[in-house]
Every structure is written in structure tokens, then in C-alpha cells.
Amino acid sequence: MISLAEFKKYFIYILIGSLIVAALVAVVSVLIGEFNQIAGKVIITLGLVIIHSLVSLLFIWDDERQGTFSRLSFFINVIFILIILSFLTSIFGVWNLISEGIVGNLYQSYFILAFASLHADILSKALKLKNHIDIVIYINYIFMVFVVAMFMPVIFIDNAVSVLGEMYFRILGAAGIIDGTLSILVIIFYKLFMQKHPKIQAEYAKKKKGLSWWVWLLIIFLIVQIVIPLLVLVFGLISASLF
């Protein structure tokens, strides 16, 4: 059985091999002087291979700098799977095997799954500290899955607002607020626990290497996840009272 780490390595090798093959095809097209539609798609494919290769190498570089693979192993595993799916999706889209609309929908779902996996992985770091923290985290997981599941029909259904109805989006917004609020509560409880246990905090500080850039993105995302629905609710109440 091939381990996930080996699978990641093989995938990077495949990307490098694809880059070489695509480059050779592009060179031949340039030399013979025929830039038809197929040659153009080959060049676009070359660019996609380069982008996905660089993204893979970026994660490896960040792991060497901050040890991200071991600190956020679940998130990294999901990201590598999404990189593979992204590579296949982009190639299928370029060669018209799937429509542009489906490509866009798939990338929106990949984005949500990536943030959900990061969210879940960061929350897991606060597990097994206190029972009440564990309970909040497990409830947070439930709402997280609920929010992700509710987002999928919104992404893939045309005219989702009219099809799903206003109440569906109200429930989605409320669940999003609860999800973000629970996450902030976990952060607060975690900080309070560390203040009461300075020895554990000191040991953790020795291992801590700083937050990766996507962790900051998650923090911003959680803030937006709470603020935007609240603003929509406030403006809706104001509009209802005025009109």
C-alpha cells in the first residue's frame, strides 16, 4: 500500500514529467509555425502544469520553514487532494471535457472544502485540554459540516435563491454565525486555559513557529463569516422598519 506521503511525491513527479512533455510539444509547435487551436490548448495546459507544480512546491517550502505538514497534517492532506482535483478539473475544462460552468462550480466547492479542512484542523489543536472545550469543538464540527453541506446546493443549482427559497439562506446564515462564534469561543477558552497553565504555555511557545499565511486567511474568513450575515440581518431589519 502506497502511503499518502509517497503519493504526494509521485504526483509532484508526474507534474514535472507533464511539464517537460508539454514544453516539448510547445517547442515543436513553435518550430513548425502552426499555432492552431490544439497548440493553444497545449500551451494553456503547460501553464496549468506550471501553476500546480508551483503550488505543490510552495507547500513543501512552507513545510521546511514552519513544519506545516506535521502541525496541520489533515489540512495539508486535503489540500494535496484538492490540488490533484484542481489539476484534473482545469485540464478537463481546457479540453472541453466539462463545461466552464461546472469548472467554476467545482472550484468554488474546492475553496470551501479547503477552508473547512483548515478550520477543522486548527480546532483539533485545542482538543483534550478541557471537557467543555472538547464539547464546543465537537458542536463546532457539526455546524461546520452543516454549513458546508448547505453551501453545495447553492453552488451547483442555477438560480439557487429562487429554487431554494429565502428561508434556506436564512438558515445558512444563522448556521454560519454559530459556526464562527463557536470557533471564537474555542480560541477564548484556549487562551484562558493557557493563562492558567503557564508551564504548558511555555512548552508550546518553544515549539511554536508562527502562523502560516493561510491560517491568517482563515482568521479573516471567520470574521467575515460572522460580520457579513450580521450586516445583512441588520440592513434587512432596517429596511423592513422603513418600508
N, C-alpha and C positions, 0 to 999 in steps of 0.2 A: 504494500500500500504506500503510495506516494504522499508524503506529508505536505501540509499547506505551504510550509516554507519552501520546499523543493518545487512545488507547483508555481509559486511566485517567481522563483528563479528561472524556471523553464519558460514562463510567459515572457519574462524580460528578454530571454534569448530569442524567443520567437519574434518579438518586436524588432530586435536588432537584425535578425535574418530578413524580416519583411522589409525593413528599411533599406537593406542592401539590394534586395530584389527590385523594389520599387525604384530605387535610384538607377539601377541598370536599365530598366525599362524606360525611364525618363530620358536617360542619356541616348539610348537608341532612337527614341522619338525625335530628339533634338538633332541628331546626326542625319537622319533620313529626311528631316524637314517636313514631316507631316504631323500637324497638330490638329487631329480630328477630335471628336467628342470622347472617344475612348482614351486618347492620350491625355486629354484634360482631366478625366476622371482618375487616371493613373497618378497624375501629379497631385491631385487633391488627396488621393489615398496616401501618397508619400507624406504630405503634410500632416495627415491624421496620425500616421505611424510615428512621426517625429514628436507630435504633441503628447501622445500617450506614453511614448518612451520617456520623455522628459518628466512627465508627471510621476511615473514609476520611480525614476531616478531621484526626483525631489523627495519622495517619501524615504528612500534609502538614505539620502544625505541627512535628512532631518533626524532619522533614527540614530545615525552615527553621532550627531551633535547633541541630541537630547534623550536618546534611548526611548523613542516613542513606541517602538514595536512592543517592548515589554511593558510599558506604562499604559498603553491604550491598545492592547492586543486585539480585543473584539472589534473596535473601530477600524483598525488597520486591516484586519482580515476582510471586513465588509467592504472597505474602500478598494482593496485589490480585486475583489469580485466585481465591484461596480466598474472598475477600470476595464476589466475584460468585457463586461456587458456594454460599456460605452464604446469600446473599440469595435465590437461586432455591430452595434447599432449604427454607428457613424458610417461604417463600410457598407452595410446594407442600404443605408439611406443614399449614399453617393451613387451606388449602382442600381438604385431604384427598385430594390427588392422589397422595401417597405416605404410607405408614403411619408412626406415631410411632416404631416400632422402627427402621425404615430411616433416619429422620431422625437418631435418636440414633447409629446406626452410622456414618452419613456424617460427623457432627460429630466423632466420635472419630478417624476417618481424617484429617479436615482438621487436627485438632490434631497428630497425629503427623507429617503431611507438613510442617506449618509449622515444627515444631521441627527436623525433618530438614534442611529448606532453610536454616534459620538456622545449624545446626550445620555444614553443608557450606560455607556462605558464609564463616563465621568461619575455618574451617580453610584456606580458599583464600588467606587473607591471609598465611599463612606459607609459601606455595609459592615456589619458585625462590630460596630462600635457601641451602639446602644439599641435596645429593643424598639424604642419609639422612633429612632432614626430609620431602622430597618422597615418598620411599618409604613412610614411616609414614603420611603423609596419604592416599596412594592406597590403601593397605591399609585405612585407616580408612573411606574411601569405600565399599570393597567390603563391609565388615561393616555399615556404616550401611544400605546398600541391602538387605542380607540381613535385618537386624533389621526394617526397615520392611515388607519383603515377608512376613516371618513373622508380623508383627502383624496384617496384613489378614484372614487367615482367622480369627484369634482374635476379631476384631471382628464379622465378618459371619456366623459359624457359631454357631448355637444349641447350647448345651451343649458348647462348644469343648473343655473339659477331657476329657470322656468321648469325644468324637469324635476329637480329635487325639492324645490319649494323653499320658502323663506325660513320655515321652522328648522329645516335641516342645517342651514347655515347658522342659525341662532345656537343650535346645539353644538355645532362645530366650534363656534367662537367661545361658548361657555367652557367647553372641554379644553380648549387651548389655554384659556385663562387659568383654569385649575391646574393644568399641566405645568405651566410656567411658574405659578405660585408655589406649588409643591416643591419644585426644583429650588426656588429661592429659600424656602423653609429648610430644605436639606442643607444648603450652604450655611444658613444661620446656625442650625443645630450643630453642624460640623465645626464651625468656628468656636462655638461655646464649649464644645467638648474638648477641643484642643487647648483652650484657655484654662480649663480645669485640669488638664493633664500635660503640664509643661514638659515632662520627660518624653512623652510620645511625640509632642510637637517638635522637640529638639532633634529627635531621631529622624523624624520626617523631613525636617529642614535640611539635614545633611544629604538626603537622597534627592531632594527637590532641585530641579534644573531649570525651572521657569516654564511658563506656559507656551505651547506651540501656537502658531498663528491661527490654526483652525479652532483652538479652544477659545480664543478671543472672539472668533466668529460666532461660536455657539453662545457665548455670553451676550453678544449683541442680539443674536436671534431670539434668545429667551426674553430679553427686554422688549423687543419689537412684538413678540408673540403676545405679551400681556398688554402693551400700550395701545397697539392698533385696534384690537377688539374693544377695549375700553373707550377709545376715542370715537369709534363707530357707534357704540352704545350711547355715549353722551350726546353726540350730534343727532342721533335718532330721537332721543328724548326731547332735545331742544326743538327739533323740527316738529315733532308731534305736538308740543305745547304751543308753538307759534301758529301752526296751521290746523 
